Amino acid sequence: MPAGAYLVAILFSLAGMVVIDRTQRLGILGRRLVVAVVVVELAFLLVFDVLGASRGWFASEPGYVIAILPPGIPPEEPLLLAFLAYFTLVVQGLARRWLGEADDA
């Protein structure tokens, strides 16, 4: 797999979530996403990633990422975590719609 393929896959998946969000009119891309990303990603998951990488608990494959920055985190990692937060909100929005629950945004 060429370097940068991981980044391309994340961006492609993120674009797919944007399309679903827009076509289903979920209205997630905005304040709710920023809050989820800041609270979940920056305050917890990225700190956990730095701790885990610095202690050798996990590592990234150098051939798949564009670079590995000290202490062993690729630049794609924050983008992946942002995608996961967005994905979670899209799935929650779709589930609420399908279950007939009111949106509390």
C-alpha positions in Angstrom: 0.0 0.0 0.0 1.5 3.4 -0.9 2.3 6.0 1.7 -0.7 8.3 2.0 -3.2 5.6 1.3 -4.4 5.7 4.9 -5.0 9.5 4.6 -6.9 9.0 1.3 -9.1 6.4 2.9 -9.9 8.6 5.9 -10.7 11.6 3.6 -12.9 9.4 1.4 -14.7 8.0 4.4 -15.1 11.5 5.8 -16.6 12.7 2.5 -19.0 9.9 2.6 -20.2 10.9 6.0 -20.7 14.5 4.8 -22.8 13.2 1.9 -25.0 11.2 4.2 -25.3 14.1 6.7 -26.3 16.5 3.9 -28.6 14.1 1.9 -30.4 13.0 5.1 -30.5 16.6 6.4 -29.2 15.6 9.8 -27.5 19.0 10.3 -24.6 17.5 12.3 -21.7 19.2 10.6 -21.4 22.3 12.8 -21.5 23.0 16.5 -22.3 19.5 17.6 -19.4 18.0 15.7 -17.0 20.6 17.0 -18.0 19.9 20.6 -17.7 16.1 20.1 -14.3 16.4 18.5 -12.9 18.8 21.1 -14.3 17.0 24.1 -13.7 13.4 23.0 -10.8 13.7 20.6 -8.5 16.3 22.1 -9.3 15.8 25.8 -9.2 12.0 25.8 -8.4 10.0 22.7 -5.5 11.9 21.4 -3.9 12.0 24.9 -4.5 8.2 25.1 -2.8 7.8 21.7 0.2 9.8 22.7 0.5 7.8 26.0 0.1 4.5 24.2 2.6 5.3 21.4 5.2 6.7 23.8 4.9 3.5 26.0 5.0 1.2 23.0 1.5 -0.2 23.5 0.8 0.4 19.8 2.5 1.7 16.7 1.6 2.8 13.2 2.9 1.0 10.1 5.4 3.5 8.4 4.5 2.3 4.9 0.8 3.3 5.2 1.1 6.8 6.7 2.7 10.0 5.4 4.9 10.4 8.5 5.3 9.3 12.1 5.7 12.2 14.5 7.2 11.8 18.0 6.1 10.0 20.1 4.9 7.7 17.3 1.6 9.3 16.2 1.0 9.8 12.4 -0.5 13.1 11.3 -3.6 11.1 10.1 -4.5 10.2 13.7 -6.4 13.4 14.7 -8.2 13.3 11.4 -9.2 9.6 12.0 -10.4 10.5 15.5 -12.5 13.4 14.1 -14.0 11.1 11.5 -14.9 8.6 14.2 -16.7 11.3 16.2 -18.5 12.5 13.1 -19.4 8.9 12.2 -20.9 8.3 15.7 -23.1 11.4 15.4 -24.3 10.5 11.9 -25.2 7.0 13.1 -26.9 8.4 16.2 -28.9 10.9 14.0 -30.0 8.2 11.6 -31.0 5.9 14.4 -33.1 8.6 16.1 -34.8 9.3 12.8 -35.5 5.7 12.1 -36.8 5.2 15.7 -39.0 8.3 15.4 -37.3 10.2 18.2 -37.3 14.0 18.2 -33.9 15.7 17.6 -32.7 17.7 20.6 -30.1 19.8 18.8 
